[in-house]
Amino acid sequence: YILLVGYPPFWDEDQHRLYNQIKAGAYDYPSPEWDTVTSEAKRLIDSMLNINPSRR
C-alpha cells in the first residue's frame, strides 16, 4: 500500500482508534492517488490486508 501511494492504509492520531481501524480492516482507495493503480494491485492489497489470517 505504502509503496504504491506513499501513505499507510490505516492512520489516526489516536492509537486506540488506529487499532480499531486495523482490527476492522477499515481502509479504502481514495482518489486521485489510487485512480491509476490497477485492479490486480488492489486485489493483492485486499488479500494482504484481509483481517482473516487464513485468507491472506
Contact map, one row per residue, 1 for C-alpha under 8 A:
11111111100000000000000000000000000000000000100000000000
11111111100000000000000000000000000000000000000000000000
11111110000000000000000000000000000000000000000000000000
11111100000000000000000000000000000010000000000000000000
11111110000000000000000000000000110000000000000000000000
11111111000000000000000000000000000000000000000000000000
11101111100000000000000000000000000000000000000000000000
11000111111000000000000000000000000000000000000000000000
11000011111000000000000000110000000000000000000000000000
00000001111100000100110001100000000000000000000000000000
00000001111110000100000000000000000000000000000000000000
00000000011111101100000000000000000000000000000000000000
00000000001111100100000000000000000000000000000000000000
00000000000111111100000000000000000000000000000000000000
00000000000111111110000000000000000000000000000000000000
00000000000001111111000000000000000000000000000000000000
00000000000101111111100000000000000000000000000000000000
00000000011111111111110000000000000000000000000000000000
00000000000000111111111000000000000000000000000000000000
00000000000000011111111100000000000000000000000000000000
00000000010000001111111111100000000000000000000000000000
00000000010000000111111111000000000000000000000000000000
00000000000000000011111111000000000000000000000000100000
00000000000000000001111111000000000000000000000000100000
00000000000000000000111111100000000000000000000011100000
00000000010000000000111111110000000000000000000000000000
00000000110000000000100011111000000000000000000000000000
00000000100000000000000001111100000000000000000000000000
00000000000000000000000000111110110000000000000000000000
00000000000000000000000000011111111000000000000000000000
00000000000000000000000000001111111000000000000000000000
00000000000000000000000000000111111100000000000000000000
00001000000000000000000000001111111110000000000000000000
00001000000000000000000000001111111110000000000000000000
00000000000000000000000000000111111110000000000000000000
00000000000000000000000000000001111111000000000000000000
00010000000000000000000000000000111111101100000000000000
00000000000000000000000000000000000111111100000000000000
00000000000000000000000000000000000011111110000000000000
00000000000000000000000000000000000001111111000000000000
00000000000000000000000000000000000011111111100000000000
00000000000000000000000000000000000011111111110000000000
00000000000000000000000000000000000000111111111000000000
00000000000000000000000000000000000000011111111100000000
10000000000000000000000000000000000000001111111110000000
00000000000000000000000000000000000000000111111111000000
00000000000000000000000000000000000000000011111111000011
00000000000000000000000000000000000000000001111111000001
00000000000000000000000010000000000000000000111111100001
00000000000000000000000010000000000000000000011111111011
00000000000000000000001110000000000000000000000011111000
00000000000000000000000000000000000000000000000001111111
00000000000000000000000000000000000000000000000001111111
00000000000000000000000000000000000000000000000000011111
00000000000000000000000000000000000000000000001001011111
00000000000000000000000000000000000000000000001111011111
